[in-house]
Amino acid sequence: MIIHSLVSVVIPCYNHGDYLIEAVNSVLNSTYPFVEIIVVDDGSTDNTGEIARQLMTGRENIFYIYQSNQGPSVARNRGIEEANGSYILPLDADDKISSQYIEEALEVLKTSSETMLVYCKAEYFGLKNGLWDLKPFSLKKLAIDNMIFSCAMFRKADWRNAGGYAHELKTGWEDWEFWISMLKNGGHVCRLELTGFYYRIHQYSRRRTNKKTAIERHAIDFVNQKHHGFITTHLKGPLRMNRKKSLLINTIYNTLGFAKFEGKNLMKGMIRLMDI
């Protein structure tokens, strides 16, 4: 008897009930039929619960969980903990996937034990349309910034080994920190040539609002503390608010730390460059 692998698609939803049908239907239209969908209502005050229950009618593979509002990390962890599948695909309620994405991503994970994470090419839709120009993956680049969106497939066992999504990051950057937790000690990453993920841009998109603010400072401080060895190895020091210049800043700082120098202009220039 052939036993098919079950893929659990976890959809956290906070006041995105109007988009939820489109997200769920994109999963139901998948060419890989052995999926379950877990909608985690993160304390929504809109019609999310009503929409989710409508979607469950006549279907045995859609499940609904309600919790008080605790943020996307807690919602994803809750859904994954309840998941029956060995493979997990997070999907935000306002986004959608292509019909081939699950099948192609699963094939990579099943045939390559060294691969821990599979994602694909992506496009924007909504207020902005077009290709999402993602940087190529490397651990060094991951230490600076995230180039893997949240809708990437991984094994539930690897989620557990990584400690799950950090509850401390309630308002953003949680997927980036989770990829670091999962990948910093080894494991391959595969990006499919398929355009399989569609990221909705709307008035309240987190990518439009998460700028260089206290939110980013909190995330950077958290990553520096939790992943000190990984960050220091790749950046020769801590991640800075001016993230792209972190390696340059740390290299200069380390060099000047052992040198005798004079001059107020040099010190002022260093402070301006470090931007901390």
Secondary structure as UniProt FT lines:
FT   STRAND          7..13
FT   HELIX           17..28
FT   STRAND          35..42
FT   HELIX           48..56
FT   TURN            57..58
FT   STRAND          62..67
FT   HELIX           72..82
FT   STRAND          87..90
FT   TURN            93..94
FT   STRAND          96..97
FT   TURN            99..100
FT   HELIX           101..111
FT   TURN            113..114
FT   STRAND          115..126
FT   STRAND          130..131
FT   HELIX           139..142
FT   TURN            143..144
FT   STRAND          153..155
FT   HELIX           156..162
FT   TURN            167..168
FT   HELIX           174..183
FT   TURN            184..185
FT   STRAND          188..201
FT   TURN            203..204
FT   HELIX           206..209
FT   TURN            212..213
FT   HELIX           214..226
FT   HELIX           228..235
FT   HELIX           243..245
FT   HELIX           246..256
FT   TURN            257..258
FT   HELIX           264..274
//
